[in-house]
């Protein structure tokens, strides 16, 4: 089985989840219902609205926290895979030295083209 | 049960404010679809532990779908209940005013109506007792309406609090698709009664061209009548009388202190309502005869007499509206507050003599990006035309536009509404309407004031009532008939008439504040009257 993870892509997915978490955390839909209790005296809706304000507060807060935890987990995965990549590269380098292979040549540097009409 | 004192104390504007707040939150959450998808584990990640990460992402997504559905369900319910609360308060106040006029005292706590009057005889006392019962019934009906709406609202709030609103497993746009409680669980005929009564199932467009020579006078005039047969069986007609028929309003008309000029010779449009197609046809066939029903003493001013005849004939049919062309400008004929009409910017407008309203004509392009905000590749839309109405105090009161469905808008609608075809040859039209009670109305007016009619139309699509019709049109060939005008020394009148009939093959309605299209069968609509 081939194992290949691009850590930067994992990190990017994590950052998008963090963006989503911020919007959901700031949405606070229950804030818009707080005035209903005073607006509808004697109604069934007033106490029901108060219940929903509480339920949404914890539901949106929990989702925000869980999404951030997901973001953290993705970043940790990216770090882990990056560290694994570096470890594998170090081991390959060590092995190259042990068997006396020459170091891979750096790519030749190309001179910059002169822009038309340039000095 | 809600008491009279409670209901009088309810602040419905707060309920509307809550709906507006949640509409804003709903759209913020729905806009997260792209980010949420991008937060999925990347395709390059194929280690065994990716399944755990993917299922964690799916669980988060599923919970967010439910939360979005909850916000949307509460929002549409708040909006609908606010309307019902308003109606209940108005009905209650009417009943209380009636009681007061009759000299009755109503207990605001118990609802008991006391009659302190003395009556000369039993018959007068019985009559008063009958009125007292009528007022009691009216009060009870108002309280019951408020109570039912309150029960629906409380149920929606509790369902959301208990996590009982299912957001499904599709997109966030799908999850926020919620019907108001008034449509939940209704059968087909009940939905048609609620949504379909005003919808046109047949639209007839008829024209009437008249040419006549009366001695030295040459008259050419045209009348175009477009009438729609609605699901309720009523016929709504717009009769446009062109300049040749000598229509117009002399001198101008005052609109809240400003003058709406309508030059003589400018066309006007009259709105009429009939109980049946037969009545509408009878009206039209009588129009040409009435127009040329000239008296001998009118021979000196024939065109004016024809115009006067038409005006008299139409007036006799109690028009619901009578729109005369006018211009809106900053310092000119009338000024529409907030709308930039400075200098050369003169807006096409009309003044409605019957309703005393001003209408500013608008054109917009409705975006093809409907429902799915993550598809920026679809942008060109359909052109729509309509108006912003202003009431007597010149405050904006309604925004409505209509047009044909074509281009990418047709494709998007076909995507959202299974059964709607946007292929070549398949006609379709769209109507959007938002009134001043809609929470999004102020935003729509602001967009229109800033000149961004496209944004106004898109907001109207999102928040207003949307009616989409799939149609087919049949032409009715023109016929030429001679009208025998017995005027002795002058000739007859040639009337050229014809038209077309557009029939609805499919109708879909999205109620205001909702984001779900409800399909209504035209056959059922035709049979609902």
Interface residues (C-beta under 8 A of the other chain):
Chain A: X2 X3 X4 X5 X6 X9 X10 X12 X13 X14 X16 X17 X19 X20 X23 X24 X27 X28 X29 X31 X32 X33 X35 X36 X38 X39 X40 X41 X42 X43 X44 X45 X48 X49 X51 X52 X54 X55 X56 X59 X60 X63 X66 X67 X70 X73 X74 X77
Chain B: X2 X3 X5 X6 X9 X10 X11 X12 X14 X15 X17 X18 X21 X22 X25 X28 X29 X32 X35 X36 X38 X39 X40 X41 X42 X44 X45 X46 X47 X49 X53 X56 X57 X60 X63 X64 X67 X70 X71 X74 X81 X150 X151 X153 X154 X155 X157 X158 X160 X161 X162 X163
